[in-house]
């Protein structure tokens, strides 16, 4: 169906089966119930009143259900994005103020517009600049910041919101003597309950259970009269439609935060969507369509007072486990939140903030991933360095600074690696026509008068000097016995103008030393460049071969009676 390319819900709705309804309803009910305490808690992270968390839990996922390509992704507020909202908008306006709330909603609109544009212009690849070490370091740092910021709710003390770990710890240490022990006990019991339920009774809605526990304890014992802070009044009713307008100055202020959120949110959503997709064989997740769906969710959500949203890890996993077959489950979840907004918000009046702090702490500390650093320590310490620097900068300086530092380090490392790619000197495997790296295999035959070299990268402006120096140095090691250099092009994927000039220099250099250069196994794009640049005239077609063995046979037989396919006839292969 051609319209399904623009309206992804047409891929599943026309063929909807009755047997799917039970799983969708069960999953929608489970995630909807889970979203209520999470929405309230994550709004608290973002520095917003609880009601905005519920708005964000309802509208964006309803829109995503019609435009998303994942059938299990659960969209709504998430901890990491909420932290970025608090830190980014908090630098512009006072947290919790009307101006702050307005900017947070405008941020969702601007972020959504960016995601929509990225999707339309197929720019989903931009998320590739967020490498695994950067993501892991940033996620762990965000988890620490979010989690430790909840100490004020667990302790029942006044601590300033901060995104720098050293100041959070110092402030918490100074406030220990002012702990409200009733609040602390509620928070501690809530944490223990959540950990216990998550470990032994995973199918139970742990967050909802501790919410009910906290409300009953506070109300029964009137603990709010003894300094236990509660959520208080949450307005009833669905959000009003309101068009958000931005002036140029507001756009300039919010644009860097929106861009950061657009990429981070997409990274979160696409990673979990792809992970769940691998468990199903009846649909495919499309990255660019996901950007469009998430963007539309944030744009429409902003008109109904939502702040930035994306796909959540834990909610999506539970949605899948609970039997969600289609995005209809998300519509059921949105309806559960809508019913809560219409009728049930007064029930949360006595909800202690310590319970919300416990829910947040348990959720975000689950994001701490110690396996990645252990793996990186074993096989790539450079990436481990990037991870640790990203983490340290994020927790000590700031969220945006950490992401920017990580991305810059990743790009610098990529450029560095491209300037010094892997180079192998090859030798013959005895009694075969195979040639392998002499540093990795024993007993290879290394001809004294022949140098066989393989350059495992594209030959471009950044590595031509390294390419030339390597060949010169290896040739010098061979000494005066060297008569032929064979350049194995099997791993040479492309050649730019700098590479062409480098080859000309090498050819001239060795021609003066009466040393021939042979080329083998060159790929189509490289051959095209060689012909178009006329460097083939310097190389000579008779010095181009399909395999290393053909080149060696040609040299050893002085080009006589060798059964060799002409290189020119293979140009279009």
C-alpha positions as a printed NumPy array, in Angstrom:
array([[  0.   ,   0.   ,   0.   ],
       [  1.695,   3.202,  -1.205],
       [  0.079,   5.413,   1.45 ],
       [  1.684,   3.255,   4.159],
       [  5.021,   4.917,   3.329],
       [  3.618,   8.163,   4.723],
       [  1.119,   6.722,   7.213],
       [  2.815,   3.732,   8.877],
       [ -0.335,   2.758,  10.817],
       [ -1.731,   1.5  ,   7.494],
       [  0.813,  -1.31 ,   7.719],
       [ -0.937,  -2.877,  10.709],
       [ -4.417,  -1.413,  11.175],
       [ -6.137,  -2.837,   8.021],
       [ -4.889,  -6.357,   8.858],
       [ -5.502,  -6.155,  12.597],
       [ -6.379,  -9.536,  14.132],
       [ -8.779, -10.048,  17.02 ],
       [ -6.245, -12.337,  18.68 ],
       [ -3.916,  -9.362,  19.065],
       [ -6.403,  -7.348,  21.113],
       [ -5.819,  -9.171,  24.403],
       [ -2.054,  -8.586,  24.289],
       [ -2.414,  -4.956,  23.232],
       [ -4.938,  -4.207,  25.96 ],
       [ -2.903,  -5.964,  28.658],
       [  0.31 ,  -4.191,  27.602],
       [ -1.444,  -0.832,  27.281],
       [ -2.951,  -1.171,  30.752],
       [  0.401,  -2.18 ,  32.282],
       [  2.4  ,   0.629,  30.646],
       [ -0.369,   3.174,  31.3  ],
       [ -0.335,   2.362,  35.01 ],
       [  3.465,   2.522,  34.985],
       [  3.427,   5.885,  33.202],
       [  1.425,   7.672,  35.885],
       [  4.027,   7.604,  38.694],
       [  6.852,   7.873,  36.143],
       [  5.28 ,  10.92 ,  34.501],
       [  4.945,  12.657,  37.85 ],
       [  8.475,  11.666,  38.887],
       [ 10.164,  12.677,  35.645],
       [  8.385,  16.028,  35.637],
       [ 10.009,  16.558,  39.026],
       [ 13.441,  15.873,  37.467],
       [ 12.676,  18.416,  34.736],
       [ 11.752,  21.026,  37.343],
       [  8.104,  21.074,  36.228],
       [  4.828,  20.608,  38.123],
       [  3.601,  16.959,  38.09 ],
       [  0.726,  17.645,  35.701],
       [  3.139,  18.306,  32.809],
       [  4.609,  14.839,  33.216],
       [  1.133,  13.364,  32.746],
       [  0.494,  15.532,  29.678],
       [  3.779,  14.285,  28.208],
       [  2.838,  10.706,  29.054],
       [ -0.373,  11.   ,  27.039],
       [ -0.141,  13.134,  23.877],
       [  3.219,  12.185,  22.234],
       [  2.643,   8.436,  22.472],
       [ -0.826,   8.815,  20.977],
       [  0.684,  10.587,  17.936],
       [  3.544,   8.095,  17.731],
       [  1.067,   5.205,  17.53 ],
       [ -0.027,   6.418,  14.083],
       [  3.333,   7.462,  12.631],
       [  5.926,   5.225,  14.308],
       [  7.369,   2.109,  12.662],
       [  8.07 ,   0.238,  15.91 ],
       [  5.079,  -1.659,  17.224],
       [  6.287,  -1.841,  20.828],
       [  8.116,   1.453,  21.472],
       [  6.576,   3.24 ,  24.464],
       [  6.93 ,   7.016,  24.086],
       [  6.724,   9.53 ,  26.918],
       [  8.889,  11.412,  29.426],
       [ 12.275,   9.864,  30.26 ],
       [ 14.79 ,  10.601,  32.997],
       [ 17.757,  11.617,  30.858],
       [ 15.858,  14.064,  28.681],
       [ 14.149,  15.499,  31.748],
       [ 17.574,  16.215,  33.226],
       [ 18.679,  17.973,  30.016],
       [ 15.493,  20.066,  30.113],
       [ 16.194,  21.067,  33.723],
       [ 19.859,  21.895,  33.129],
       [ 19.376,  23.609,  29.765],
       [ 16.262,  25.654,  30.463],
       [ 17.402,  26.23 ,  34.056],
       [ 20.318,  28.265,  32.691],
       [ 17.821,  30.632,  31.044],
       [ 14.927,  30.842,  33.521],
       [ 14.256,  30.137,  37.206],
       [ 13.335,  26.459,  37.643],
       [  9.601,  26.037,  38.288],
       [  8.662,  29.557,  37.223],
       [  6.015,  30.275,  34.587],
       [  8.743,  31.387,  32.192],
       [ 10.603,  28.114,  32.809],
       [  7.461,  26.072,  32.082],
       [  6.804,  28.053,  28.902],
       [ 10.378,  27.52 ,  27.68 ],
       [ 10.241,  23.775,  28.433],
       [  7.111,  23.469,  26.273],
       [  8.674,  25.594,  23.527],
       [ 11.731,  23.353,  23.711],
       [  9.537,  20.361,  22.829],
       [  8.235,  22.261,  19.791],
       [ 11.693,  23.266,  18.572],
       [ 13.082,  19.797,  19.224],
       [ 10.158,  18.254,  17.341],
       [ 10.686,  20.547,  14.353],
       [ 14.356,  19.52 ,  14.217],
       [ 13.52 ,  15.821,  14.424],
       [ 10.861,  16.188,  11.733],
       [ 13.33 ,  17.997,   9.456],
       [ 16.031,  15.38 ,  10.102],
       [ 13.562,  12.643,   9.173],
       [ 12.296,  14.355,   6.009],
       [ 15.837,  15.009,   4.78 ],
       [ 17.005,  11.517,   5.831],
       [ 19.555,  12.73 ,   8.349],
       [ 19.142,   9.872,  10.791],
       [ 22.819,   9.061,  10.303],
       [ 23.713,  12.094,  12.455],
       [ 23.17 ,   9.984,  15.556],
       [ 26.223,   7.946,  14.468],
       [ 28.378,  10.78 ,  15.818],
       [ 27.313,   9.603,  19.265],
       [ 29.605,   6.601,  19.606],
       [ 28.999,   3.773,  22.076],
       [ 31.66 ,   5.013,  24.561],
       [ 30.185,   8.533,  24.46 ],
       [ 26.646,   7.222,  25.001],
       [ 27.743,   4.914,  27.815],
       [ 29.776,   7.619,  29.572],
       [ 27.028,  10.207,  29.209],
       [ 24.281,   7.809,  30.332],
       [ 26.191,   6.769,  33.437],
       [ 26.964,  10.397,  34.271],
       [ 23.326,  11.415,  33.81 ],
       [ 22.222,   8.516,  36.023],
       [ 24.552,   9.671,  38.805],
       [ 23.416,  13.291,  38.565],
       [ 19.707,  12.427,  38.42 ],
       [ 19.947,   9.85 ,  41.182],
       [ 21.955,  11.94 ,  43.632],
       [ 19.742,  14.966,  43.027],
       [ 16.947,  12.897,  44.604],
       [ 18.749,  12.866,  47.962],
       [ 16.907,  16.061,  48.906],
       [ 13.612,  14.175,  48.571],
       [ 14.898,  11.032,  50.313],
       [ 16.403,  13.059,  53.174],
       [ 13.578,  15.592,  53.294],
       [ 16.015,  18.517,  53.268],
       [ 16.482,  21.673,  51.209],
       [ 19.226,  21.133,  48.64 ],
       [ 19.851,  23.298,  45.619],
       [ 19.307,  21.569,  42.268],
       [ 22.727,  21.077,  40.671],
       [ 24.179,  19.262,  37.687],
       [ 27.719,  19.069,  39.029],
       [ 28.428,  15.978,  41.1  ],
       [ 30.961,  17.528,  43.457],
       [ 28.511,  20.21 ,  44.607],
       [ 25.654,  17.723,  44.998],
       [ 27.764,  15.536,  47.281],
       [ 29.04 ,  18.533,  49.275],
       [ 25.527,  19.909,  49.701],
       [ 24.176,  16.496,  50.745],
       [ 26.962,  16.112,  53.308],
       [ 26.173,  19.526,  54.805],
       [ 22.448,  18.676,  55.017],
       [ 22.782,  15.294,  56.745],
       [ 22.194,  16.806,  60.197],
       [ 18.848,  18.175,  59.029],
       [ 17.437,  14.838,  57.82 ],
       [ 13.708,  14.318,  58.359],
       [ 13.773,  10.731,  59.596],
       [ 10.142,  10.008,  58.721],
       [ 10.817,  11.072,  55.15 ],
       [ 14.042,   9.076,  55.052],
       [ 12.34 ,   5.89 ,  56.282],
       [  9.591,   6.215,  53.648],
       [ 12.193,   6.748,  50.934],
       [ 14.385,   3.865,  52.107],
       [ 11.47 ,   1.418,  52.352],
       [ 10.304,   2.506,  48.89 ],
       [ 13.771,   1.831,  47.418],
       [ 13.969,  -1.598,  49.054],
       [ 10.439,  -2.479,  47.899],
       [ 11.196,  -1.438,  44.325],
       [ 14.448,  -3.415,  44.212],
       [ 12.707,  -6.473,  45.699],
       [  9.755,  -6.311,  43.288],
       [ 11.97 ,  -5.662,  40.261],
       [ 14.112,  -8.663,  41.14 ],
       [ 11.56 , -11.263,  42.192],
       [  8.185, -10.058,  40.839],
       [  9.039,  -8.308,  37.575],
       [  5.501,  -8.48 ,  36.218],
       [  4.081,  -6.449,  39.111],
       [  3.831,  -2.633,  38.723],
       [  6.429,  -1.85 ,  41.376],
       [  6.234,   1.931,  40.957],
       [  2.459,   1.92 ,  41.431],
       [  2.723,  -0.314,  44.509],
       [  5.153,   2.022,  46.289],
       [  3.023,   5.016,  45.264],
       [ -0.038,   3.447,  46.91 ],
       [  2.086,   2.532,  49.954],
       [  3.399,   6.073,  50.304],
       [ -0.024,   7.707,  49.927],
       [ -1.659,   5.406,  52.502],
       [  1.154,   5.81 ,  55.068],
       [  1.195,   9.628,  54.808],
       [ -2.583,   9.965,  54.89 ],
       [ -3.153,   7.452,  57.718],
       [ -0.465,   8.872,  60.009],
       [ -0.836,  12.535,  58.901],
       [  2.884,  12.604,  58.179],
       [  2.551,  15.766,  56.094],
       [  2.041,  17.557,  59.398],
       [  5.476,  16.295,  60.515],
       [  7.517,  17.702,  57.654],
       [  7.028,  14.934,  55.084],
       [  6.736,  16.789,  51.775],
       [  3.899,  15.725,  49.493],
       [  2.95 ,  16.399,  45.876],
       [ -0.214,  18.288,  46.823],
       [ -2.85 ,  19.412,  44.342],
       [ -2.585,  18.16 ,  40.77 ],
       [ -5.059,  19.904,  38.431],
       [ -7.812,  17.745,  36.942],
       [ -8.747,  17.64 ,  33.284],
       [ -7.179,  17.203,  29.874],
       [ -4.636,  19.762,  28.624],
       [ -5.883,  22.784,  26.692],
       [ -4.844,  23.345,  23.09 ],
       [ -2.427,  26.251,  22.929],
       [ -0.257,  27.309,  19.989],
       [  3.294,  28.064,  21.042],
       [  5.03 ,  31.06 ,  19.498],
       [  8.792,  31.698,  19.509],
       [ 10.7  ,  34.857,  18.78 ],
       [ 14.197,  34.904,  17.307],
       [ 15.893,  35.4  ,  20.679],
       [ 14.085,  32.441,  22.212],
       [ 15.085,  30.252,  19.265],
       [ 18.733,  31.284,  19.684],
       [ 18.605,  30.431,  23.389],
       [ 16.87 ,  27.084,  22.976],
       [ 18.437,  25.853,  19.702],
       [ 21.597,  24.248,  21.22 ],
       [ 19.521,  22.465,  23.879],
       [ 16.939,  21.393,  21.288],
       [ 19.621,  19.977,  18.979],
       [ 21.186,  18.058,  21.866],
       [ 17.793,  16.692,  22.88 ],
       [ 16.795,  15.847,  19.297],
       [ 19.858,  13.639,  18.843],
       [ 19.927,  12.132,  22.342],
       [ 16.186,  11.387,  22.276],
       [ 16.429,   9.795,  18.842],
       [ 19.418,   7.729,  19.962],
       [ 17.446,   6.437,  22.951],
       [ 14.366,   5.629,  20.894],
       [ 16.063,   4.003,  17.899],
       [ 18.381,   1.86 ,  20.04 ],
       [ 15.548,   0.345,  22.081],
       [ 13.271,   0.096,  19.017],
       [ 15.953,  -1.834,  17.107],
       [ 16.569,  -4.096,  20.104],
       [ 12.875,  -5.011,  20.316],
       [ 12.57 ,  -5.315,  16.52 ],
       [ 15.112,  -8.153,  16.569],
       [ 12.597, -10.221,  18.558],
       [  9.88 ,  -9.839,  15.922],
       [  9.805, -10.707,  12.22 ],
       [  6.626,  -8.958,  11.071],
       [  7.896,  -5.381,  10.718],
       [ 11.014,  -3.266,  10.18 ],
       [ 12.007,  -0.124,  12.057],
       [ 12.866,   2.764,   9.741],
       [ 15.203,   5.309,  11.343],
       [ 14.08 ,   8.308,   9.298],
       [ 10.396,   7.515,   9.792],
       [ 11.08 ,   7.187,  13.509],
       [ 12.505,  10.703,  13.481],
       [  9.336,  11.95 ,  11.777],
       [  7.103,  10.128,  14.281],
       [  9.027,  11.38 ,  17.314],
       [  9.134,  14.884,  15.847],
       [  5.395,  14.963,  15.23 ],
       [  4.808,  13.643,  18.747],
       [  6.818,  16.48 ,  20.254],
       [  5.312,  19.138,  17.977],
       [  1.689,  18.134,  18.628],
       [  2.516,  17.476,  22.28 ],
       [  3.821,  21.026,  22.687],
       [  0.416,  22.34 ,  21.577],
       [ -1.037,  20.416,  24.518],
       [  1.598,  21.541,  27.055],
       [  3.943,  18.566,  26.849],
       [  7.677,  18.869,  27.391],
       [ 10.269,  16.818,  25.372],
       [  9.561,  13.101,  25.086],
       [ 11.038,   9.985,  23.49 ],
       [ 10.952,   6.198,  23.707],
       [ 11.682,   4.813,  27.176],
       [ 13.893,   1.755,  27.752],
       [ 12.056,   0.167,  30.68 ],
       [  8.533,   0.962,  29.454],
       [  9.246,  -0.459,  26.001],
       [ 10.672,  -3.652,  27.477],
       [  7.618,  -4.065,  29.707],
       [  5.297,  -3.233,  26.798],
       [  6.88 ,  -6.043,  24.795],
       [  6.879,  -8.499,  27.696],
       [  3.228,  -7.752,  28.423],
       [  2.277,  -8.874,  24.921],
       [  1.976,  -5.704,  22.818],
       [  1.444,  -6.662,  19.171],
       [  0.725,  -3.263,  17.618],
       [  0.796,   0.457,  18.502],
       [ -2.814,   0.067,  19.66 ],
       [ -1.21 ,  -0.761,  23.024],
       [  0.165,   2.803,  23.104],
       [ -3.329,   4.178,  22.457],
       [ -4.642,   2.167,  25.418],
       [ -1.786,   3.556,  27.555],
       [ -2.683,   7.103,  26.53 ],
       [ -6.324,   6.465,  27.456],
       [ -5.289,   5.244,  30.924],
       [ -3.368,   8.498,  31.461],
       [ -6.332,  10.493,  30.118],
       [ -8.697,   8.785,  32.603],
       [ -6.257,   9.6  ,  35.388],
       [ -6.183,  13.253,  34.342],
       [ -9.974,  13.39 ,  34.218],
       [-10.838,  11.606,  37.433],
       [ -7.918,  10.357,  39.528],
       [ -5.472,  13.227,  40.123],
       [ -6.931,  14.038,  43.598],
       [ -5.778,  10.568,  44.731],
       [ -2.156,  11.693,  44.413],
       [ -2.504,  14.629,  46.835],
       [ -0.762,  12.77 ,  49.692],
       [  1.914,  11.196,  47.509],
       [  5.24 ,  11.827,  49.308],
       [  8.055,  13.231,  47.199],
       [ 10.358,  10.707,  48.879],
       [  8.517,   7.927,  47.011],
       [  9.008,   9.746,  43.715],
       [ 12.673,  10.211,  44.557],
       [ 12.949,   6.474,  45.253],
       [ 11.274,   5.603,  41.929],
       [ 13.694,   7.875,  40.084],
       [ 16.786,   6.59 ,  41.9  ],
       [ 16.002,   2.932,  41.246],
       [ 15.142,   3.635,  37.593],
       [ 18.224,   5.684,  36.74 ],
       [ 20.764,   3.657,  38.688],
       [ 19.641,   0.757,  36.517],
       [ 21.163,   2.727,  33.614],
       [ 24.649,   2.467,  35.124],
       [ 26.46 ,   0.06 ,  32.826],
       [ 29.686,  -1.401,  34.214],
       [ 29.997,  -4.048,  31.51 ],
       [ 31.02 ,  -1.603,  28.753],
       [ 34.084,  -0.222,  30.627],
       [ 35.178,  -3.791,  31.435],
       [ 34.894,  -4.784,  27.782],
       [ 36.709,  -1.681,  26.564],
       [ 39.537,  -2.295,  29.048],
       [ 40.135,  -5.652,  27.372],
       [ 40.236,  -4.644,  23.733],
       [ 40.3  ,  -0.861,  23.147],
       [ 41.658,   1.396,  25.854],
       [ 41.333,   4.463,  23.609],
       [ 37.557,   4.118,  23.651],
       [ 37.666,   3.565,  27.414],
       [ 39.495,   6.888,  27.71 ],
       [ 36.728,   8.592,  25.676],
       [ 34.077,   7.016,  27.932],
       [ 35.792,   8.128,  31.139],
       [ 36.478,  11.666,  29.923],
       [ 32.85 ,  12.032,  28.766],
       [ 31.638,  10.794,  32.145],
       [ 33.966,  13.035,  34.167],
       [ 33.236,  16.18 ,  32.126],
       [ 29.482,  15.526,  32.296],
       [ 29.344,  15.009,  36.065],
       [ 31.772,  17.793,  36.98 ],
       [ 31.134,  20.515,  34.389],
       [ 27.805,  20.019,  32.64 ],
       [ 25.519,  17.946,  30.42 ],
       [ 26.07 ,  19.759,  27.108],
       [ 29.779,  20.094,  27.759],
       [ 30.048,  16.346,  28.362],
       [ 28.267,  15.442,  25.128],
       [ 30.265,  17.954,  23.079],
       [ 33.539,  16.738,  24.604],
       [ 32.679,  13.12 ,  23.884],
       [ 31.702,  13.81 ,  20.272],
       [ 34.842,  15.892,  19.655],
       [ 37.052,  13.197,  21.19 ],
       [ 35.382,  10.524,  19.046],
       [ 35.927,  12.587,  15.885],
       [ 39.536,  13.348,  16.818],
       [ 40.142,   9.639,  17.441],
       [ 38.49 ,   8.78 ,  14.119],
       [ 40.667,  11.288,  12.278],
       [ 43.769,  10.032,  14.088],
       [ 42.991,   6.418,  13.157],
       [ 42.361,   7.402,   9.537],
       [ 45.789,   9.063,   9.353],
       [ 47.528,   5.881,  10.519],
       [ 45.517,   2.894,   9.28 ],
       [ 46.602,  -0.712,   9.495],
       [ 49.319,  -1.741,   7.035],
       [ 50.399,  -5.355,   6.489],
       [ 53.558,  -6.741,   4.915],
       [ 52.583, -10.023,   3.287],
       [ 54.357, -13.319,   2.825],
       [ 53.449, -16.497,   0.964],
       [ 51.835, -19.413,   2.778],
       [ 54.024, -22.397,   1.746],
       [ 52.604, -24.636,  -0.998],
       [ 49.661, -22.261,  -1.65 ],
       [ 48.791, -19.135,  -3.606],
       [ 47.752, -17.374,  -0.378],
       [ 49.527, -14.362,   1.14 ],
       [ 49.174, -13.309,   4.769],
       [ 50.554, -10.772,   7.282],
       [ 54.076, -11.866,   8.267],
       [ 53.569, -10.46 ,  11.784],
       [ 50.561, -12.715,  12.446],
       [ 51.616, -15.988,  10.837],
       [ 54.748, -18.088,  11.255],
       [ 56.77 , -19.849,   8.553],
       [ 55.651, -17.549,   5.73 ],
       [ 57.914, -17.196,   2.685],
       [ 59.216, -13.617,   2.468],
       [ 60.982, -13.055,  -0.844],
       [ 64.121, -10.953,  -0.473],
       [ 63.692,  -9.099,  -3.752],
       [ 59.913,  -8.536,  -3.491],
       [ 57.978,  -6.317,  -1.064],
       [ 54.245,  -7.121,  -0.84 ],
       [ 52.283,  -4.492,   1.072],
       [ 48.573,  -4.147,   1.85 ],
       [ 47.082,  -0.795,   2.897],
       [ 43.832,  -1.436,   4.81 ],
       [ 42.04 ,   1.869,   4.283],
       [ 40.953,   4.473,   1.782],
       [ 43.874,   6.453,   0.408],
       [ 43.015,  10.097,   1.034],
       [ 44.57 ,  13.42 ,   1.947],
       [ 44.835,  12.587,   5.659],
       [ 46.93 ,   9.434,   5.276],
       [ 48.95 ,   9.84 ,   2.059],
       [ 52.06 ,  10.917,   3.991],
       [ 51.793,   7.84 ,   6.217],
       [ 51.275,   5.674,   3.113],
       [ 54.372,   7.037,   1.395],
       [ 56.557,   6.906,   4.528],
       [ 55.536,   3.316,   5.225],
       [ 56.409,   2.145,   1.713],
       [ 59.722,   4.038,   1.755],
       [ 60.663,   2.609,   5.159],
       [ 59.743,  -0.969,   4.252],
       [ 61.611,  -0.661,   0.966],
       [ 64.675,   0.59 ,   2.822],
       [ 64.557,  -2.47 ,   5.086],
       [ 64.763,  -4.699,   2.005],
       [ 67.898,  -2.884,   0.902],
       [ 69.565,  -3.208,  -2.475],
       [ 68.006,  -6.643,  -3.128],
       [ 64.562,  -5.11 ,  -3.705],
       [ 63.403,  -5.273,  -7.318],
       [ 59.604,  -5.2  ,  -7.158],
       [ 56.966,  -3.698,  -4.833],
       [ 53.527,  -5.303,  -5.007],
       [ 50.714,  -3.114,  -3.642],
       [ 47.742,  -5.312,  -2.772],
       [ 44.613,  -3.211,  -3.374],
       [ 41.979,  -5.591,  -1.982],
       [ 41.422,  -3.327,   1.032],
       [ 41.851,  -0.047,  -0.856],
       [ 38.263,   1.18 ,  -1.228],
       [ 38.711,   4.643,  -2.723],
       [ 41.291,   7.108,  -3.93 ],
       [ 41.077,  10.894,  -3.824],
       [ 43.186,  13.485,  -5.642],
       [ 45.8  ,  13.554,  -2.869],
       [ 46.059,   9.778,  -3.184],
       [ 46.611,  10.091,  -6.936],
       [ 49.46 ,  12.582,  -6.421],
       [ 50.932,  10.323,  -3.73 ],
       [ 50.987,   7.389,  -6.166],
       [ 52.692,   9.564,  -8.791],
       [ 55.375,  10.535,  -6.27 ],
       [ 55.914,   6.912,  -5.289],
       [ 56.133,   5.793,  -8.904],
       [ 58.688,   8.52 ,  -9.701],
       [ 60.722,   7.759,  -6.56 ],
       [ 61.068,   4.034,  -7.265],
       [ 61.49 ,   4.463, -11.007],
       [ 64.685,   6.371, -10.262],
       [ 65.818,   3.377,  -8.174],
       [ 64.912,   0.888, -10.941],
       [ 62.274,  -0.735,  -8.759],
       [ 58.974,  -1.729, -10.393],
       [ 55.567,  -1.171,  -8.803],
       [ 52.832,  -3.777,  -9.352],
       [ 49.192,  -3.318,  -8.36 ],
       [ 46.835,  -6.217,  -7.61 ],
       [ 43.17 ,  -6.674,  -6.818],
       [ 42.188,  -3.035,  -7.279],
       [ 38.448,  -2.368,  -6.847],
       [ 36.203,  -0.722,  -9.435],
       [ 36.045,   2.785,  -7.902],
       [ 39.833,   2.838,  -7.514],
       [ 40.358,   1.654, -11.084],
       [ 37.981,   4.344, -12.336],
       [ 40.033,   7.041, -10.598],
       [ 43.294,   5.583, -11.916],
       [ 42.006,   5.732, -15.5  ],
       [ 40.366,   9.149, -15.222],
       [ 43.531,  10.68 , -13.747],
       [ 45.682,   9.027, -16.476],
       [ 47.988,   7.645, -13.813],
       [ 47.488,   4.259, -15.489],
       [ 50.01 ,   5.495, -18.082],
       [ 52.64 ,   5.87 , -15.351],
       [ 51.768,   2.524, -13.79 ],
       [ 51.473,   0.605, -17.057],
       [ 48.658,  -1.838, -17.689],
       [ 51.165,  -4.665, -17.795],
       [ 51.862,  -4.009, -14.099],
       [ 48.245,  -4.445, -12.984],
       [ 47.069,  -7.905, -11.925],
       [ 44.042,  -9.714, -10.592],
       [ 45.961, -11.436,  -7.781],
       [ 49.262, -11.291,  -5.921],
       [ 50.302, -14.659,  -7.32 ],
       [ 49.87 , -13.425, -10.892],
       [ 52.123, -10.486, -10.085],
       [ 54.789, -12.751,  -8.549],
       [ 54.604, -15.146, -11.498],
       [ 54.967, -12.245, -13.932],
       [ 58.057, -10.99 , -12.126],
       [ 59.697, -14.387, -11.707],
       [ 59.033, -15.305, -15.33 ],
       [ 60.028, -11.833, -16.546],
       [ 56.579, -11.429, -18.091],
       [ 57.04 , -14.352, -20.489],
       [ 54.514, -17.194, -20.985],
       [ 52.392, -16.19 , -18.011],
       [ 48.709, -17.078, -18.213],
       [ 47.476, -13.685, -16.963],
       [ 44.096, -12.054, -17.681],
       [ 44.599,  -8.557, -18.933],
       [ 43.786,  -5.898, -16.34 ],
       [ 42.152,  -3.667, -18.954],
       [ 39.529,  -6.315, -19.669],
       [ 38.594,  -6.395, -15.965],
       [ 38.116,  -2.671, -15.519],
       [ 34.33 ,  -2.886, -15.188],
       [ 34.266,  -5.785, -12.711]])
